[in-house]
Each structure stands twice: as C-alpha cells, then as structure tokens.
Amino acid sequence: MNPRKQRFYIVAAGVLAVIALLWSFIGSPVVLWHNHQLKSALTGLTDTAITLEQAVPFSWDEVYSFPPYTSVEEMQEVIGAESYNLTESAGEGMLNLVFLDEGAVTAAVCGYPAELGYDVVLAGAADSTPGKLTYGEDVSFAVERADGVVRLTAA
C-alpha cells in the first residue's frame, strides 16, 4: 500500500475514534444543541400563557418529566429509547425533562431550576410517576417569573 494512503487511513481512523470517544462521554451534539435552544427559548418568554408547541424551538413528539432518583434504566424503559444524554436526578427539586422526536431522544435536561433558569411542571406528574405530554395535546402553561427562574405550570 502507498505510504501516503496508509497515513491517511491511520489519521482517519484516529479522528473517528476521538469522535466516538467524545460521543460516549458527552452524548449527542444534537441533544446538546437542543438543550441550549430550549434554555434560550424558555428563559426569554414574555407571555403569561403559552403551549409547549409554541415555546419549544425544535421538533418533538413527546416530553417526559421524571421524578427525583429515577434511574437511567427506568427512564429508558418508560421512553422506549436509549441515550447517553439521560441522567438520574440526584436530588429533590431537580427538573428532569426528556423530549423525543420519532422515538429518539432529541433533548434531555437534568438540573436545578435555579441553575437552568427555567422549570416546567407537567400536569398529572405525581411525585413517584413520570409525567408525559404528547405534541398536539394543546395544554396551556402559565408562565411566571420569580427569583430569576421562568416557571411553566400546566393548567
């Protein structure tokens, strides 16, 4: 084999290995980008009432809200998909939202509302069971601002 081609193949394999390693540590770059878009959209809301269809700036079919201490395995079982971006919430009061688009995780947020700058409370989400909202349900959310946090509460 030509030494030049051989070097090209070695470099290409190295680049692919680095990308695969990064993907396994930080997850999908699409999910990270959608998380950023979600934060920008929700913290910038000026309305007093809105639907998630209007507020969320990316395509989604379903959104789940998980209670604290729900394991990643339980989340994967409920949503029917696997993702490196899923995280178990490690404390009370943490927001853990997972958006799906055509069965794949498209955004996954886990953190304290004070750090995220927003909070989303889905209707019917009990303390021990996940809440779920499907695109098109047209659920209205009251938008409130307090202590630097935008809180969306389902009506």
DSSP file with accessible surface (Angstrom, degrees, kcal/mol):
  #  RESIDUE AA STRUCTURE BP1 BP2  ACC     N-H-->O    O-->H-N    N-H-->O    O-->H-N    TCO  KAPPA ALPHA  PHI   PSI    X-CA   Y-CA   Z-CA
    1    1 A M              0   0  164      0, 0.0     5,-0.0     0, 0.0     0, 0.0   0.000 360.0 360.0 360.0 145.0    0.0    0.0    0.0
    2    2 A N     >  -     0   0   89      1,-0.1     4,-2.4     4,-0.0     3,-0.2  -0.369 360.0-133.9 -62.1 129.5    1.1    3.5   -0.7
    3    3 A P  H  > S+     0   0   78      0, 0.0     4,-2.3     0, 0.0     5,-0.2   0.844 105.6  55.7 -59.1 -30.8    2.6    5.1    2.5
    4    4 A R  H  > S+     0   0  185      2,-0.2     4,-2.0     1,-0.2     5,-0.1   0.922 109.3  44.8 -67.5 -43.9    0.6    8.3    1.8
    5    5 A K  H  > S+     0   0  121     -3,-0.2     4,-2.5     2,-0.2    -1,-0.2   0.893 111.1  55.0 -65.4 -39.1   -2.7    6.3    1.7
    6    6 A Q  H  X S+     0   0  102     -4,-2.4     4,-2.1     1,-0.2    -2,-0.2   0.926 108.1  47.8 -61.9 -43.8   -1.7    4.4    4.8
    7    7 A R  H  X S+     0   0  159     -4,-2.3     4,-2.7     1,-0.2     5,-0.2   0.905 110.3  53.3 -62.4 -41.3   -1.1    7.6    6.7
    8    8 A F  H  X S+     0   0  135     -4,-2.0     4,-2.8     1,-0.2    -2,-0.2   0.937 109.7  47.5 -59.4 -46.0   -4.5    8.9    5.6
    9    9 A Y  H  X S+     0   0  121     -4,-2.5     4,-2.4     2,-0.2    -1,-0.2   0.885 111.8  50.2 -65.1 -37.8   -6.3    5.8    6.8
   10   10 A I  H  X S+     0   0  110     -4,-2.1     4,-2.3     2,-0.2    -1,-0.2   0.939 112.9  45.8 -66.4 -44.3   -4.5    5.9   10.1
   11   11 A V  H  X S+     0   0   94     -4,-2.7     4,-2.6     2,-0.2    -2,-0.2   0.929 113.1  50.2 -64.7 -43.6   -5.4    9.6   10.6
   12   12 A A  H  X S+     0   0   34     -4,-2.8     4,-2.4    -5,-0.2    -1,-0.2   0.918 110.9  48.8 -61.6 -42.6   -9.0    9.0    9.6
   13   13 A A  H  X S+     0   0   59     -4,-2.4     4,-2.2    -5,-0.2    -1,-0.2   0.898 111.2  50.9 -64.2 -39.1   -9.3    6.1   12.0
   14   14 A G  H  X S+     0   0   36     -4,-2.3     4,-2.3     2,-0.2    -2,-0.2   0.915 109.8  49.0 -64.4 -44.0   -7.9    8.2   14.8
   15   15 A V  H  X S+     0   0   80     -4,-2.6     4,-2.4     1,-0.2    -2,-0.2   0.928 111.9  49.2 -62.3 -44.0  -10.3   11.0   14.1
   16   16 A L  H  X S+     0   0  118     -4,-2.4     4,-2.5     1,-0.2    -1,-0.2   0.895 110.0  51.7 -63.2 -38.2  -13.2    8.6   14.1
   17   17 A A  H  X S+     0   0   59     -4,-2.2     4,-2.4     2,-0.2    -1,-0.2   0.916 109.9  48.8 -65.2 -41.7  -12.0    7.1   17.4
   18   18 A V  H  X S+     0   0   86     -4,-2.3     4,-2.8     2,-0.2     5,-0.2   0.922 111.7  49.5 -64.2 -43.4  -11.8   10.5   19.0
   19   19 A I  H  X S+     0   0   89     -4,-2.4     4,-2.6     1,-0.2    -2,-0.2   0.935 111.7  48.6 -61.4 -44.2  -15.4   11.4   17.8
   20   20 A A  H  X S+     0   0   61     -4,-2.5     4,-2.0     2,-0.2    -1,-0.2   0.906 112.0  49.4 -63.2 -39.8  -16.7    8.1   19.1
   21   21 A L  H  X S+     0   0   97     -4,-2.4     4,-1.4     2,-0.2    -2,-0.2   0.935 112.5  46.6 -65.6 -46.2  -15.0    8.7   22.5
   22   22 A L  H  X>S+     0   0   96     -4,-2.8     4,-3.0     1,-0.2     5,-0.5   0.908 110.3  54.0 -61.0 -42.7  -16.4   12.2   22.8
   23   23 A W  H  X5S+     0   0  117     -4,-2.6     4,-1.8     1,-0.2    -1,-0.2   0.908 107.6  50.4 -59.4 -40.4  -19.9   11.0   21.8
   24   24 A S  H  <5S+     0   0   47     -4,-2.0    -1,-0.2    -5,-0.2    -2,-0.2   0.810 117.0  40.8 -70.6 -26.6  -19.8    8.4   24.6
   25   25 A F  H  <5S+     0   0  155     -4,-1.4    -2,-0.2    -3,-0.2    -1,-0.2   0.879 131.1  20.4 -87.6 -42.9  -18.8   11.0   27.2
   26   26 A I  H  <5S-     0   0   93     -4,-3.0    -3,-0.2     1,-0.2    -2,-0.2   0.579  98.6-138.0-106.5 -10.7  -20.9   14.0   26.2
   27   27 A G     << -     0   0    1     -4,-1.8    -1,-0.2    -5,-0.5    -2,-0.1  -0.358  53.8  -8.3  85.8-166.4  -23.7   12.4   24.2
   28   28 A S     >  -     0   0   19      1,-0.1     4,-2.0    -2,-0.1     5,-0.2  -0.427  50.9-145.2 -70.5 131.2  -25.3   13.6   21.0
   29   29 A P  H  > S+     0   0   72      0, 0.0     4,-2.3     0, 0.0     5,-0.2   0.824 102.1  59.6 -65.3 -26.5  -24.3   17.1   19.9
   30   30 A V  H  > S+     0   0   77      2,-0.2     4,-2.7     1,-0.2     5,-0.2   0.932 105.2  47.9 -65.8 -43.5  -27.8   17.5   18.5
   31   31 A V  H  > S+     0   0    1      1,-0.2     4,-2.5     2,-0.2    77,-0.3   0.929 111.4  50.3 -63.2 -43.6  -29.2   16.9   22.1
   32   32 A L  H  X S+     0   0   75     -4,-2.0     4,-1.9     2,-0.2    -1,-0.2   0.912 111.5  48.4 -61.1 -41.1  -26.8   19.4   23.5
   33   33 A W  H  X S+     0   0  142     -4,-2.3     4,-2.5     2,-0.2    -2,-0.2   0.922 111.7  49.1 -66.0 -43.2  -27.8   22.0   20.8
   34   34 A H  H  X S+     0   0   29     -4,-2.7     4,-2.8    72,-0.2    -2,-0.2   0.885 107.8  54.7 -65.6 -36.3  -31.5   21.4   21.5
   35   35 A N  H  X S+     0   0   32     -4,-2.5     4,-2.2     2,-0.2    -1,-0.2   0.914 110.0  47.3 -60.0 -42.4  -30.9   21.8   25.3
   36   36 A H  H  X S+     0   0  104     -4,-1.9     4,-2.4     2,-0.2    -2,-0.2   0.924 112.1  49.0 -64.4 -44.8  -29.3   25.2   24.6
   37   37 A Q  H  X S+     0   0   47     -4,-2.5     4,-2.6     1,-0.2    -2,-0.2   0.899 110.1  52.3 -61.8 -41.1  -32.1   26.2   22.3
   38   38 A L  H  X S+     0   0    0     -4,-2.8     4,-2.8     2,-0.2     5,-0.3   0.932 109.6  48.5 -61.8 -46.0  -34.7   25.2   24.9
   39   39 A K  H  X S+     0   0   89     -4,-2.2     4,-2.4     1,-0.2     5,-0.3   0.938 112.8  47.9 -60.6 -45.6  -32.9   27.3   27.6
   40   40 A S  H  X S+     0   0   63     -4,-2.4     4,-1.0     1,-0.2    -1,-0.2   0.916 115.0  45.6 -61.7 -43.4  -32.8   30.3   25.3
   41   41 A A  H  < S+     0   0   29     -4,-2.6    -2,-0.2    -5,-0.2    -1,-0.2   0.928 116.9  42.1 -68.2 -45.8  -36.4   30.0   24.3
   42   42 A L  H >< S+     0   0    1     -4,-2.8     3,-1.1     1,-0.2    -2,-0.2   0.889 113.9  49.3 -73.8 -38.7  -37.9   29.4   27.8
   43   43 A T  H 3< S+     0   0   45     -4,-2.4    -1,-0.2    -5,-0.3    -2,-0.2   0.737 110.6  53.9 -73.0 -17.3  -35.8   32.0   29.7
   44   44 A G  T 3< S+     0   0   49     -4,-1.0    -1,-0.2    -5,-0.3    -2,-0.2   0.368  78.7 128.3 -95.5   5.0  -36.7   34.6   27.0
   45   45 A L    <   +     0   0   18     -3,-1.1    -3,-0.1    -4,-0.2     5,-0.0  -0.366  27.6 173.2 -64.9 137.9  -40.5   34.1   27.3
   46   46 A T        +     0   0  124     -2,-0.1    -1,-0.1     0, 0.0    97,-0.0   0.451  48.3 100.4-118.7  -9.1  -42.5   37.2   27.8
   47   47 A D        -     0   0   83      1,-0.1     3,-0.1    97,-0.0    -2,-0.0  -0.286  65.7-142.2 -72.4 163.4  -46.0   35.7   27.5
   48   48 A T  S    S+     0   0  119      1,-0.3    95,-2.6    94,-0.1     2,-0.3   0.595  88.9  23.2 -99.8 -15.1  -48.2   34.9   30.6
   49   49 A A  E    S+A  142   0A  51     93,-0.3    -1,-0.3   103,-0.0     2,-0.3  -0.985  71.4 152.5-149.3 142.5  -49.6   31.7   29.0
   50   50 A I  E     -A  141   0A  10     91,-2.1    91,-3.1    -2,-0.3     2,-0.3  -0.981  35.6-120.0-161.0 159.8  -48.2   29.5   26.2
   51   51 A T  E  >  -A  140   0A  13     -2,-0.3     4,-1.9    89,-0.2     3,-0.5  -0.746  29.1-119.1-101.8 159.1  -48.2   25.9   25.0
   52   52 A L  H  > S+     0   0    1     87,-0.6     4,-2.8    -2,-0.3    -1,-0.1   0.845 114.7  63.3 -65.2 -31.2  -45.1   23.8   24.7
   53   53 A E  H  4 S+     0   0   33      1,-0.2    -1,-0.2    86,-0.2    82,-0.0   0.887 110.0  39.4 -59.0 -35.7  -45.7   23.6   20.9
   54   54 A Q  H  4 S+     0   0  136     -3,-0.5    -1,-0.2     1,-0.1    -2,-0.2   0.828 120.7  44.0 -80.3 -33.1  -45.3   27.3   20.8
   55   55 A A  H  < S+     0   0    7     -4,-1.9    -2,-0.2     2,-0.0    -3,-0.2   0.836  93.0  80.5 -85.9 -35.4  -42.4   27.6   23.2
   56   56 A V     <  -     0   0   11     -4,-2.8     4,-0.1    -5,-0.2   -18,-0.1  -0.635  63.6-156.2 -83.2 124.2  -40.1   24.7   22.2
   57   57 A P        +     0   0   64      0, 0.0     2,-0.3     0, 0.0    -1,-0.1   0.245  67.5  59.4 -88.2  13.8  -37.9   25.6   19.2
   58   58 A F  S    S-     0   0   17    -24,-0.1     2,-0.2   -21,-0.0    -2,-0.1  -0.900  93.7 -83.5-135.4 167.5  -37.2   22.1   17.8
   59   59 A S        +     0   0   75     -2,-0.3     2,-0.3    47,-0.0    -6,-0.0  -0.499  54.3 158.6 -74.0 134.3  -39.2   19.2   16.6
   60   60 A W        -     0   0    5     -2,-0.2    41,-0.3     1,-0.1     3,-0.1  -0.989  32.0-169.6-153.7 154.1  -40.6   16.8   19.2
   61   61 A D  S    S+     0   0   62     39,-3.9    74,-3.2     1,-0.4     2,-0.3   0.696  77.6  12.0-110.2 -39.5  -43.4   14.2   19.6
   62   62 A E  E     -DE 100 134B  47     38,-1.6    38,-3.1    72,-0.3    -1,-0.4  -0.985  56.4-159.2-141.6 150.6  -43.4   13.5   23.4
   63   63 A V  E     -DE  99 133B   0     70,-2.4    70,-2.3    -2,-0.3     2,-0.4  -0.997  10.2-163.4-132.0 137.7  -41.9   15.0   26.5
   64   64 A Y  E     -DE  98 132B  17     34,-2.5    34,-2.3    -2,-0.4     2,-0.5  -0.945   7.5-157.2-118.8 143.6  -41.5   13.2   29.8
   65   65 A S  E     -DE  97 131B  19     66,-2.3    66,-2.8    -2,-0.4    32,-0.2  -0.988  16.6-157.8-118.8 123.1  -40.9   14.6   33.2
   66   66 A F        -     0   0    4     30,-2.5    30,-0.3    -2,-0.5     3,-0.1  -0.825  13.5-123.1-106.7 141.0  -39.2   12.2   35.7
   67   67 A P    >   -     0   0   15      0, 0.0     3,-1.3     0, 0.0    22,-0.3  -0.274  49.0 -71.7 -71.6 164.9  -39.3   12.4   39.5
   68   68 A P  T 3  S+     0   0   33      0, 0.0    22,-0.1     0, 0.0     3,-0.1  -0.199 115.9  19.7 -56.7 148.0  -36.1   12.6   41.5
   69   69 A Y  T 3  S+     0   0  114     20,-1.8     2,-0.5     1,-0.3    21,-0.1   0.554  78.0 150.7  69.3  13.2  -33.9    9.4   41.7
   70   70 A T    <   -     0   0   15     -3,-1.3    19,-0.4    17,-0.1    -1,-0.3  -0.654  46.2-125.6 -72.5 125.0  -35.4    7.8   38.7
   71   71 A S     >  -     0   0   23     -2,-0.5     4,-2.3    17,-0.1     5,-0.2  -0.283  12.3-116.6 -72.0 159.2  -32.6    5.6   37.3
   72   72 A V  H  > S+     0   0   34      1,-0.2     4,-2.8     2,-0.2     5,-0.2   0.893 117.2  55.5 -60.4 -38.9  -31.5    5.9   33.7
   73   73 A E  H  > S+     0   0  131      1,-0.2     4,-2.0     2,-0.2    -1,-0.2   0.903 107.7  48.1 -62.2 -41.4  -32.6    2.3   33.1
   74   74 A E  H  > S+     0   0  102      2,-0.2     4,-2.4     1,-0.2    -1,-0.2   0.905 111.4  50.6 -65.1 -42.0  -36.1    3.2   34.3
   75   75 A M  H  X S+     0   0    0     -4,-2.3     4,-2.8     1,-0.2     5,-0.3   0.929 109.8  50.0 -60.7 -45.1  -36.2    6.2   32.1
   76   76 A Q  H  X>S+     0   0   47     -4,-2.8     4,-1.8     1,-0.2     5,-0.8   0.887 110.6  50.7 -62.4 -36.8  -35.1    4.2   29.1
   77   77 A E  H  <5S+     0   0  166     -4,-2.0    -1,-0.2    -5,-0.2    -2,-0.2   0.919 112.9  45.5 -66.5 -42.6  -37.8    1.6   29.8
   78   78 A V  H  <5S+     0   0   63     -4,-2.4    -2,-0.2     1,-0.2    -1,-0.2   0.932 121.0  36.7 -67.4 -45.9  -40.5    4.4   30.0
   79   79 A I  H  <5S-     0   0   13     -4,-2.8    -1,-0.2     2,-0.2    -2,-0.2   0.683 100.4-131.8 -84.5 -18.2  -39.5    6.3   26.9
   80   80 A G  T  <5S+     0   0   65     -4,-1.8     2,-0.3    -5,-0.3    -3,-0.2   0.787  72.1  91.6  75.3  26.7  -38.5    3.2   24.9
   81   81 A A      < -     0   0   17     -5,-0.8     2,-0.3    -6,-0.2    -1,-0.2  -0.987  65.3-132.2-149.1 155.6  -35.2    4.6   23.8
   82   82 A E        +     0   0  163     -2,-0.3    23,-0.3    -3,-0.1     2,-0.3  -0.842  28.7 165.3-108.4 149.0  -31.6    4.6   24.9
   83   83 A S    >   -     0   0   24     -2,-0.3     3,-1.0    21,-0.1    -7,-0.1  -0.947  41.8-139.9-161.0 141.8  -29.4    7.7   25.1
   84   84 A Y  T 3  S+     0   0  158     -2,-0.3    -1,-0.1     1,-0.2    -2,-0.0   0.634 101.7  69.6 -71.3 -15.3  -26.1    8.7   26.6
   85   85 A N  T 3  S+     0   0   18     20,-0.0     2,-0.2     2,-0.0    -1,-0.2   0.536  72.4 105.7 -85.3  -5.8  -27.8   12.1   27.4
   86   86 A L    <   -     0   0   11     -3,-1.0     2,-0.4    10,-0.0   -14,-0.1  -0.557  48.8-175.4 -77.3 140.0  -30.1   10.7   30.1
   87   87 A T        -     0   0   76     -2,-0.2     2,-0.4    22,-0.1   -17,-0.1  -0.998  26.3-122.7-137.8 138.9  -29.2   11.5   33.7
   88   88 A E        -     0   0   88     -2,-0.4     2,-0.4   -19,-0.1   -17,-0.1  -0.636  33.3-120.0 -77.1 131.4  -30.6   10.5   37.0
   89   89 A S        -     0   0    0    -19,-0.4   -20,-1.8    -2,-0.4     7,-0.1  -0.619  21.7-158.1 -74.2 130.2  -31.6   13.5   39.1
   90   90 A A        +     0   0   78     -2,-0.4     2,-0.3   -22,-0.1    -1,-0.1   0.326  62.4  28.0 -95.9   6.1  -29.6   13.4   42.3
   91   91 A G  S >  S-     0   0    6      0, 0.0     3,-1.2     0, 0.0   -22,-0.1  -0.997  85.3 -82.8-161.4 163.0  -31.8   15.5   44.5
   92   92 A E  T 3  S+     0   0  130     -2,-0.3     3,-0.1     1,-0.2    -2,-0.1  -0.355 108.8  29.4 -65.1 146.1  -35.3   16.8   45.3
   93   93 A G  T 3  S+     0   0   55      1,-0.3     2,-0.2    19,-0.1    -1,-0.2   0.478  85.6 136.6  84.2   1.8  -36.4   19.8   43.3
   94   94 A M    <   -     0   0   34     -3,-1.2     2,-0.5    18,-0.2    -1,-0.3  -0.585  52.0-130.5 -83.2 145.1  -34.4   18.9   40.2
   95   95 A L  E     - F   0 111B   6     16,-3.3    16,-2.2    -2,-0.2     2,-0.4  -0.813  24.5-179.1 -91.4 130.3  -36.0   19.2   36.8
   96   96 A N  E     + F   0 110B   2     -2,-0.5   -30,-2.5   -30,-0.3     2,-0.4  -0.846  10.1 169.1-134.7  96.0  -35.6   16.1   34.6
   97   97 A L  E     -DF  65 109B   1     12,-2.3    12,-2.8    -2,-0.4     2,-0.4  -0.897  14.1-170.5-110.4 140.5  -37.2   16.5   31.1
   98   98 A V  E     -DF  64 108B   0    -34,-2.3   -34,-2.5    -2,-0.4     2,-0.4  -0.985   6.0-161.8-131.6 119.6  -36.7   14.2   28.1
   99   99 A F  E     -DF  63 107B   2      8,-3.1     7,-2.9    -2,-0.4     8,-1.4  -0.857   7.7-161.7 -99.7 136.3  -38.0   15.2   24.7
  100  100 A L  E     -DF  62 105B   1    -38,-3.1   -39,-3.9    -2,-0.4   -38,-1.6  -0.913   9.8-169.9-116.5 144.2  -38.5   12.6   22.0
  101  101 A D  E >  S- F   0 104B  38      3,-2.8     3,-1.6    -2,-0.4   -41,-0.1  -0.967  80.7 -19.7-132.7 114.3  -38.8   13.0   18.3
  102  102 A E  T 3  S-     0   0  170     -2,-0.4     3,-0.1     1,-0.3    -1,-0.1   0.881 129.2 -50.9  54.4  40.8  -39.8    9.9   16.3
  103  103 A G  T 3  S+     0   0   47      1,-0.2     2,-0.4   -22,-0.0    -1,-0.3   0.401 117.6 106.2  84.3  -2.3  -38.7    7.7   19.1
  104  104 A A  E <  S-F  101   0B  57     -3,-1.6    -3,-2.8   -23,-0.1     2,-0.3  -0.862  78.9-105.5-111.9 145.2  -35.3    9.2   19.6
  105  105 A V  E     +F  100   0B  20     -2,-0.4    -5,-0.3   -23,-0.3     3,-0.1  -0.508  40.1 170.1 -67.5 124.0  -34.1   11.5   22.4
  106  106 A T  E     +     0   0B  12     -7,-2.9     2,-0.3     1,-0.4   -72,-0.2   0.588  68.0  10.4-112.0 -18.6  -33.9   15.0   21.0
  107  107 A A  E     -F   99   0B   0     -8,-1.4    -8,-3.1   -73,-0.1    -1,-0.4  -0.947  58.4-176.7-156.9 142.7  -33.3   16.9   24.2
  108  108 A A  E     -F   98   0B   9     -2,-0.3     2,-0.4   -77,-0.3   -10,-0.2  -0.923   7.6-176.8-146.0 115.3  -32.6   15.8   27.8
  109  109 A V  E     +F   97   0B   8    -12,-2.8   -12,-2.3    -2,-0.3     2,-0.4  -0.951   7.8 168.7-119.0 131.1  -32.4   18.3   30.6
  110  110 A C  E     +F   96   0B  38     -2,-0.4     2,-0.3   -14,-0.2   -14,-0.2  -0.940  32.3  91.0-142.7 115.9  -31.5   17.5   34.2
  111  111 A G  E    S-F   95   0B   5    -16,-2.2   -16,-3.3    -2,-0.4    -2,-0.0  -0.967  74.0 -65.9 177.1 173.4  -30.7   20.2   36.8
  112  112 A Y    >>  -     0   0   92     -2,-0.3     4,-2.3   -18,-0.2     3,-1.1  -0.634  42.9-127.9 -78.9 135.8  -32.0   22.6   39.4
  113  113 A P  H 3> S+     0   0   14      0, 0.0     4,-3.1     0, 0.0     5,-0.5   0.856 108.5  59.5 -53.3 -35.8  -34.3   25.3   38.1
  114  114 A A  H 34 S+     0   0   84      1,-0.2     5,-0.1     2,-0.2    -2,-0.0   0.853 111.5  40.4 -63.1 -32.9  -32.2   28.0   39.7
  115  115 A E  H <4 S+     0   0  140     -3,-1.1    -1,-0.2     1,-0.1    -4,-0.0   0.839 119.3  44.9 -82.2 -35.7  -29.2   26.8   37.6
  116  116 A L  H  < S-     0   0   30     -4,-2.3    -2,-0.2     2,-0.2    -1,-0.1   0.819 100.7-131.6 -75.5 -34.3  -31.1   26.2   34.4
  117  117 A G  S  < S+     0   0   13     -4,-3.1    33,-2.1    -5,-0.3     2,-0.3   0.421  78.0  60.2  93.3   0.1  -33.1   29.4   34.6
  118  118 A Y  E     -b  150   0A   3     -5,-0.5     2,-0.3    31,-0.3    33,-0.2  -0.982  57.6-160.5-153.2 162.4  -36.4   27.7   34.0
  119  119 A D  E     -b  151   0A  20     31,-2.3    33,-3.0    -2,-0.3     2,-0.4  -0.990   6.0-158.9-144.6 143.4  -38.7   25.0   35.3
  120  120 A V  E     -b  152   0A   5     -2,-0.3     2,-0.6    31,-0.2    33,-0.2  -0.991   3.5-167.6-128.2 123.0  -41.5   23.0   33.6
  121  121 A V  E     -b  153   0A  58     31,-3.2    33,-2.4    -2,-0.4     2,-0.2  -0.944  13.0-152.0-113.9 110.3  -44.3   21.4   35.6
  122  122 A L    >   -     0   0    7     -2,-0.6     3,-1.3    31,-0.2     2,-0.1  -0.561  25.8-102.8 -80.4 147.0  -46.4   18.9   33.6
  123  123 A A  T 3  S+     0   0   60      1,-0.2     9,-0.3    -2,-0.2     3,-0.1  -0.409 103.5  15.2 -66.7 139.4  -50.0   18.2   34.5
  124  124 A G  T 3  S+     0   0   77      1,-0.2     2,-1.0    30,-0.1    -1,-0.2   0.508  81.9 144.6  77.9   3.2  -50.6   15.0   36.3
  125  125 A A    <   -     0   0   37     -3,-1.3    -1,-0.2     6,-0.1     6,-0.1  -0.656  33.4-162.9 -79.0 104.2  -46.9   14.4   37.2
  126  126 A A        -     0   0   51     -2,-1.0     3,-0.5     4,-0.2     5,-0.1  -0.366  32.4-102.8 -80.0 168.5  -47.1   12.8   40.6
  127  127 A D  S    S+     0   0  155      1,-0.2    -1,-0.1    -2,-0.1    -2,-0.0   0.786 118.9  31.8 -63.4 -28.5  -44.0   12.6   42.9
  128  128 A S  S    S+     0   0  103    -61,-0.1    -1,-0.2     2,-0.1    -3,-0.0   0.432 112.6  63.0-113.6   0.8  -43.3    9.0   42.1
  129  129 A T  S    S-     0   0   66     -3,-0.5    -3,-0.2   -63,-0.0     2,-0.1  -0.952  83.5-106.7-126.6 148.4  -44.5    8.6   38.5
  130  130 A P        -     0   0   49      0, 0.0     2,-0.3     0, 0.0   -64,-0.2  -0.378  28.5-134.0 -69.7 146.9  -43.3   10.2   35.3
  131  131 A G  E     -E   65   0B   4    -66,-2.8   -66,-2.3    -6,-0.1     2,-0.4  -0.745  22.2-164.2 -95.3 151.1  -45.4   12.9   33.6
  132  132 A K  E     -E   64   0B  98     -9,-0.3     2,-0.4    -2,-0.3   -68,-0.2  -0.999  13.4-177.3-140.4 140.5  -46.0   12.8   29.9
  133  133 A L  E     -E   63   0B   8    -70,-2.3   -70,-2.4    -2,-0.4     2,-0.4  -0.998  14.7-150.0-136.3 132.4  -47.2   15.2   27.3
  134  134 A T  E >   -E   62   0B  51     -2,-0.4     3,-1.9   -72,-0.2   -72,-0.3  -0.839  32.2 -99.2-102.9 140.5  -47.7   14.4   23.6
  135  135 A Y  T 3  S+     0   0  124    -74,-3.2    -1,-0.1    -2,-0.4   -74,-0.0  -0.279 109.7  30.8 -55.0 134.2  -47.3   17.0   20.9
  136  136 A G  T 3  S+     0   0   54      3,-0.1    -1,-0.3    -3,-0.0   -75,-0.0   0.340  79.4 112.9  97.7  -7.3  -50.7   18.4   19.8
  137  137 A E  S <  S-     0   0  101     -3,-1.9    -2,-0.1     2,-0.1     0, 0.0   0.687  70.8-144.1 -69.3 -17.1  -52.5   18.0   23.2
  138  138 A D        +     0   0  117      1,-0.2     2,-0.5    -4,-0.2    -3,-0.1   0.899  29.6 175.4  57.4  47.0  -52.6   21.8   23.3
  139  139 A V        -     0   0   30    -16,-0.0   -87,-0.6    15,-0.0     2,-0.3  -0.745  24.4-135.2 -85.1 127.0  -52.0   22.1   27.1
  140  140 A S  E     -A   51   0A  53     -2,-0.5    15,-2.7   -89,-0.1     2,-0.4  -0.646  15.8-155.6 -85.2 139.3  -51.7   25.7   28.2
  141  141 A F  E     -AC  50 154A   1    -91,-3.1   -91,-2.1    -2,-0.3     2,-0.3  -0.957  13.1-132.5-115.8 131.8  -48.9   26.6   30.6
  142  142 A A  E     -AC  49 153A  40     11,-2.9    11,-2.2    -2,-0.4     2,-0.6  -0.662  22.8-144.6 -76.8 134.6  -49.0   29.6   32.9
  143  143 A V  E     + C   0 152A  17    -95,-2.6     2,-0.4    -2,-0.3     9,-0.2  -0.922  24.5 171.9-108.2 120.9  -45.7   31.4   32.7
  144  144 A E  E     - C   0 151A 109      7,-2.3     7,-3.3    -2,-0.6     2,-0.5  -0.967  20.8-149.8-128.3 145.8  -44.4   33.0   35.9
  145  145 A R  E     + C   0 150A 144     -2,-0.4     2,-0.3     5,-0.2     5,-0.2  -0.966  27.3 154.6-115.7 129.2  -41.1   34.7   36.7
  146  146 A A  E >   - C   0 149A  53      3,-2.1     3,-1.7    -2,-0.5    -2,-0.1  -0.940  66.7  -8.8-154.8 130.3  -39.6   34.5   40.3
  147  147 A D  T 3  S-     0   0  169     -2,-0.3     3,-0.1     1,-0.3    -2,-0.0   0.848 127.6 -53.4  54.5  37.8  -36.1   34.8   41.6
  148  148 A G  T 3  S+     0   0   68      1,-0.2     2,-0.4  -105,-0.0    -1,-0.3   0.614 114.5 114.6  77.5  10.7  -34.6   34.6   38.0
  149  149 A V  E <   - C   0 146A  14     -3,-1.7    -3,-2.1     2,-0.0     2,-0.6  -0.961  57.7-146.2-118.5 130.3  -36.5   31.4   37.1
  150  150 A V  E     -bC 118 145A   0    -33,-2.1   -31,-2.3    -2,-0.4     2,-0.5  -0.853  21.1-162.2 -91.5 120.9  -39.2   31.2   34.5
  151  151 A R  E     -bC 119 144A  83     -7,-3.3    -7,-2.3    -2,-0.6     2,-0.6  -0.927   9.4-163.6-112.6 124.0  -41.7   28.6   35.6
  152  152 A L  E     -bC 120 143A   0    -33,-3.0   -31,-3.2    -2,-0.5     2,-0.5  -0.937  12.0-174.0-103.3 119.6  -44.1   27.0   33.2
  153  153 A T  E     -bC 121 142A  45    -11,-2.2   -11,-2.9    -2,-0.6   -31,-0.2  -0.969  24.4-122.5-120.2 123.4  -47.0   25.3   35.0
  154  154 A A  E       C   0 141A  17    -33,-2.4   -13,-0.2    -2,-0.5   -30,-0.1  -0.374 360.0 360.0 -64.4 138.9  -49.6   23.2   33.2
  155  155 A A              0   0  107    -15,-2.7    -1,-0.1   -32,-0.1   -32,-0.1  -0.439 360.0 360.0 -80.3 360.0  -53.1   24.4   33.6
